Amino acid sequence: MDERTSIVRSGAPFVQYGTTARDNLSLPLAAGPALRPAPGTSGPPSPRSSIMHGAMTGIEQPAGEATEPLSARSPAPLDRTDLRMVDVLREDGRISVAALAERCGVSRANAYTRLERLRADGVVRGFSARVDSRRLGLGIAALILISGRQAAWRTLRKDLAAMPEVEYCAFTTGEYDALVLVRVTDVETLRDVVLERLQSMPEVRATQTIFVLDEVVNRPYVLPPNGTG
């Protein structure tokens, strides 16, 4: 095994720390409630279902009016209003339908119908909380580049997905095969993640660990340019 010390030039000084030939570990010198779409029906709804649907959504559905199941049609292309809705939801996933309609300049009924369609088409996949990892005690974040054995990539993918420290994982092209973002409480825990767990996997050939100094942008998701107007 090779012990090496080097400086990595990436905007801040790093020093190589206790690395082996398999890992390039760089240490810094200083360290809403979801809206459920109403089930579609292939025939006229019963008076009771119409009343319940109207009571929960505030949108009246005339009895005897047939509705097409959302799952039976092809996804509709998104227009600027749809993208505006998704942009507003990015800021506040718990916003009410009435407030969402006002922010997007449409009626409440139109906003509800659009949101229902976005959920049914899989554009809006759900709602979740955003937390401050540091307040949870996870003050150390690191990117780990992983070189794996090509024949075992499915096993590697499964093992990485099962690691509770992994916040983000992606398979990539280039020198390395996978990239993971991990969050841990301290450097000792990160050392165990890299040297004891990752490198003990037979499908892992080598790793490179990069500490995160400052998270400048961390959006829940991005939107097409000029899509929100």
CORHUQUI-V666433 format. One record per pair of residues at least 4 apart in sequence whose ideal C-beta (glycine too) atoms are under 7 Angstrom apart, sorted by the first residue. I is the first residue (numbers start at 0). J is the second residue. Records with the same first field share a line. If there is no record, write none. Layout:
I = J, J
//
This chain:
0 = 19, 20
1 = 20
3 = 15, 18
4 = 14, 15
5 = 15
6 = 12, 13, 14
7 = 13, 25
11 = 27, 212
12 = 28
13 = 25, 26, 27
14 = 26, 28
15 = 25
16 = 24, 26
17 = 24
18 = 22, 23, 24
21 = 198, 205, 206
22 = 193, 194, 198, 205, 206, 207, 208
23 = 207, 208
24 = 193, 208
25 = 208, 209, 210
26 = 210
27 = 210, 212
31 = 92, 93, 126
32 = 93
33 = 125, 126
34 = 96, 114
36 = 69, 115, 118, 119
37 = 52, 56
39 = 66, 67, 68, 69
40 = 44, 66
41 = 68
42 = 65
43 = 63, 64, 65
44 = 48, 49, 60, 62
46 = 50, 62
47 = 51
48 = 52
49 = 53, 60, 62
50 = 54
51 = 55
52 = 56, 60
53 = 58, 59, 60
56 = 111
57 = 107
58 = 108, 111
60 = 64
67 = 71, 72
69 = 116, 119
70 = 119
74 = 120
75 = 116, 120
77 = 81, 82
79 = 83, 226, 228
80 = 84, 103, 105, 113
81 = 85, 113, 117
82 = 86, 222, 223, 226, 227
83 = 87, 103, 227, 228
84 = 88, 99, 103, 113, 114, 117
85 = 89, 122, 123, 222
86 = 222, 227
87 = 91, 94, 99, 102, 103
88 = 92, 94, 123
89 = 219, 220
92 = 126
94 = 98, 99
95 = 99
96 = 100, 107, 110, 111, 114
97 = 101, 107
98 = 102
99 = 103, 110
100 = 105, 106, 107, 109, 110
103 = 110
105 = 109, 110
106 = 110
107 = 111
108 = 112
109 = 113
110 = 114
111 = 115
112 = 116
113 = 117
114 = 118
115 = 119
116 = 120
117 = 122, 123
118 = 123
130 = 135
132 = 137, 182
133 = 137, 138
136 = 184
137 = 182, 183, 184
138 = 184
139 = 182, 183, 184, 185, 186, 189
140 = 180, 182, 211
141 = 181, 189, 208, 209, 210, 211
142 = 178, 180, 209, 211
143 = 179, 181, 193, 197, 206, 208
144 = 175, 178, 206, 207
145 = 175, 176, 177, 179, 197, 203, 206
146 = 175, 176, 204, 205
147 = 151, 152, 155, 176, 177, 202, 203, 204
148 = 202, 204
151 = 155, 202
152 = 156, 176
153 = 157
154 = 158, 202
155 = 159, 177, 200, 202, 203
156 = 160, 170
157 = 161
158 = 200
159 = 165, 168, 177, 179
160 = 168
164 = 181, 182, 183, 192
165 = 179, 181
166 = 180, 181, 182
167 = 179, 180
168 = 177, 179
169 = 177, 178
170 = 176, 177
171 = 175, 176, 177, 178
181 = 192
183 = 188, 189, 192
184 = 188
186 = 190
187 = 191
188 = 192
189 = 193
190 = 194
191 = 195, 196
192 = 196, 197
193 = 197, 198, 206, 208
194 = 198
195 = 199
197 = 203, 206
198 = 203, 206
222 = 226, 227
//
